[in-house]
Amino acid sequence: MNPPALLLGLVVSTTAAAVVHLLRGATLRDLLSFWLLMQGGFWLGQVAALIFSDPFWAIGELHIVIALTGGLCAVLVFVVRHRRV
């Protein structure tokens, strides 16, 4: 994967983590947790899309939709498991 695709993936996943934090987060710890989970899920989704050769919404070598879906799933699992009552 080339450096511009890596940078775009980092920017997109960081922006998504920031939006989730604006909607759901409360502390700096939440922001860090969302960012780490989004990075992990995003890049796992990217690897899965590469393995299965999924051409759905790819920008160059970066499969935006599948990667974002992976990141959002990781964050959703975290939010559901650590719900504040």
C-alpha positions as a Markdown table, in Angstrom:
| # | Residue | x | y | z |
|---|---|---|---|---|
| 1 | Met | 0.0 | 0.0 | 0.0 |
| 2 | Asn | 1.4 | 3.4 | -1.0 |
| 3 | Pro | 1.9 | 6.3 | 1.5 |
| 4 | Pro | -0.9 | 8.5 | 0.2 |
| 5 | Ala | -3.4 | 5.6 | 0.8 |
| 6 | Leu | -2.0 | 5.1 | 4.3 |
| 7 | Leu | -2.4 | 8.8 | 5.0 |
| 8 | Leu | -5.9 | 8.9 | 3.7 |
| 9 | Gly | -6.8 | 5.9 | 5.8 |
| 10 | Leu | -5.4 | 7.5 | 8.9 |
| 11 | Val | -7.2 | 10.8 | 8.2 |
| 12 | Val | -10.6 | 9.1 | 7.5 |
| 13 | Ser | -10.4 | 6.8 | 10.5 |
| 14 | Thr | -9.3 | 9.6 | 12.8 |
| 15 | Thr | -12.1 | 11.8 | 11.6 |
| 16 | Ala | -14.6 | 8.9 | 12.2 |
| 17 | Ala | -13.2 | 8.4 | 15.7 |
| 18 | Ala | -13.6 | 12.1 | 16.4 |
| 19 | Val | -17.2 | 12.1 | 15.2 |
| 20 | Val | -18.0 | 9.1 | 17.4 |
| 21 | His | -16.4 | 10.9 | 20.3 |
| 22 | Leu | -18.5 | 14.1 | 19.7 |
| 23 | Leu | -21.6 | 12.0 | 19.7 |
| 24 | Arg | -20.9 | 9.6 | 22.5 |
| 25 | Gly | -17.6 | 10.3 | 24.3 |
| 26 | Ala | -17.1 | 12.3 | 27.5 |
| 27 | Thr | -13.5 | 12.1 | 28.4 |
| 28 | Leu | -10.1 | 12.2 | 26.8 |
| 29 | Arg | -9.8 | 8.5 | 27.7 |
| 30 | Asp | -12.9 | 7.8 | 25.6 |
| 31 | Leu | -11.3 | 9.7 | 22.7 |
| 32 | Leu | -8.1 | 7.6 | 22.9 |
| 33 | Ser | -10.2 | 4.4 | 23.2 |
| 34 | Phe | -12.3 | 5.3 | 20.2 |
| 35 | Trp | -9.2 | 6.3 | 18.2 |
| 36 | Leu | -7.4 | 3.0 | 19.0 |
| 37 | Leu | -10.5 | 0.9 | 18.3 |
| 38 | Met | -11.2 | 2.7 | 15.1 |
| 39 | Gln | -7.7 | 2.3 | 13.8 |
| 40 | Gly | -7.7 | -1.4 | 14.6 |
| 41 | Gly | -11.1 | -2.0 | 13.1 |
| 42 | Phe | -10.4 | 0.2 | 10.1 |
| 43 | Trp | -7.2 | -1.6 | 9.1 |
| 44 | Leu | -8.6 | -5.0 | 9.8 |
| 45 | Gly | -11.5 | -4.1 | 7.5 |
| 46 | Gln | -9.0 | -3.0 | 4.9 |
| 47 | Val | -7.1 | -6.3 | 5.1 |
| 48 | Ala | -10.3 | -8.2 | 4.9 |
| 49 | Ala | -11.3 | -6.3 | 1.8 |
| 50 | Leu | -7.9 | -6.9 | 0.2 |
| 51 | Ile | -8.1 | -10.7 | 1.0 |
| 52 | Phe | -11.6 | -11.0 | -0.5 |
| 53 | Ser | -10.8 | -8.7 | -3.4 |
| 54 | Asp | -13.8 | -6.5 | -2.7 |
| 55 | Pro | -14.0 | -3.6 | -5.3 |
| 56 | Phe | -16.8 | -1.8 | -3.4 |
| 57 | Trp | -16.1 | 1.9 | -3.0 |
| 58 | Ala | -12.3 | 1.7 | -3.3 |
| 59 | Ile | -10.2 | 4.8 | -3.6 |
| 60 | Gly | -7.1 | 3.5 | -5.2 |
| 61 | Glu | -5.9 | 0.7 | -2.9 |
| 62 | Leu | -8.0 | 1.9 | 0.0 |
| 63 | His | -11.4 | 0.2 | 0.5 |
| 64 | Ile | -13.2 | 3.1 | 2.4 |
| 65 | Val | -16.6 | 1.6 | 3.0 |
| 66 | Ile | -15.5 | -1.9 | 4.2 |
| 67 | Ala | -12.7 | -0.4 | 6.3 |
| 68 | Leu | -15.0 | 2.2 | 8.0 |
| 69 | Thr | -17.5 | -0.6 | 8.6 |
| 70 | Gly | -14.8 | -2.6 | 10.4 |
| 71 | Gly | -13.8 | 0.5 | 12.5 |
| 72 | Leu | -17.4 | 1.4 | 13.4 |
| 73 | Cys | -18.1 | -2.2 | 14.4 |
| 74 | Ala | -15.2 | -2.2 | 16.7 |
| 75 | Val | -16.3 | 1.0 | 18.3 |
| 76 | Leu | -19.9 | -0.1 | 18.5 |
| 77 | Val | -18.9 | -3.3 | 20.4 |
| 78 | Phe | -16.9 | -1.1 | 22.9 |
| 79 | Val | -19.7 | 1.3 | 23.4 |
| 80 | Val | -22.3 | -1.4 | 24.0 |
| 81 | Arg | -20.1 | -3.3 | 26.4 |
| 82 | His | -19.2 | -0.1 | 28.4 |
| 83 | Arg | -22.5 | 1.5 | 28.5 |
| 84 | Arg | -23.0 | 4.2 | 31.1 |
| 85 | Val | -26.2 | 3.8 | 33.1 |
